């Protein structure tokens, strides 16, 4: 659907008209097939961008991504590069139920050999994607499905946002909140509410990429605030949220005044009903409660 239909979410709108059918290619709905074709093309010198209509469907292509894209450079002794970008919407949308609502960050951050980017703003989406296409390694590019309607300033001039460089979305000294993707915006709302109602100024750190992770930015913030809450959309068991908690307690233990807490999706498959879906995802109220806990408010 990337070509004649302009993309399921119109992300590739206009590309077919501008670049033609030799560069913008509609394929059968066969994720293992078109992922494999893209990996082969990357091995022979092209730089394919492969779209999954939703990252949930990438599970069908797991073997291609993990066994071939991620491992070929290492297994070839560095002689075969795989410069490919896999991109598409990640996480829950609205009433798309359990099989279309996975936040796949934990799966792909667990794999050495791929980079993982997850932009939270339009500017980051453009700048990180331009960087991803220029990289010589496979990139997992996770776009929040509900963020496609988000508007924001994007510079007209060339801007390549480097991987492994976090962005401070809000400065403060009361508590560090680390969040990415859609939960970043929920965390920002919670931070504004905490400042208004409790006078607690939280610093919100958006990693922008999870592999590589800007450990220095997170630790610098925690050493300033002495408290940390990690907010993510994936399930609570394992994943990059747990890795960040481990990083903070390991490298900034003496700077902490409270345990590091996490706010994620509840440990259940995503319900279809709107009211239950809202209960499962991270909320302003749950983030606020976690911050108040570590701040002893």
Helices and strands as residue ranges (DSSP letters): H 15-19, H 31-43, E 49-51, G 55-61, H 62-63, I 64-69, H 72-75, E 85-90, G 98-100, H 105-109, E 114-117, H 122-134, E 138-144, G 145-147, E 167-170, E 175-179, H 182-198, E 202-206, E 209-211, H 215-225, E 228-235, H 240-251, G 253-255, E 261-265, H 274-280, H 284-294
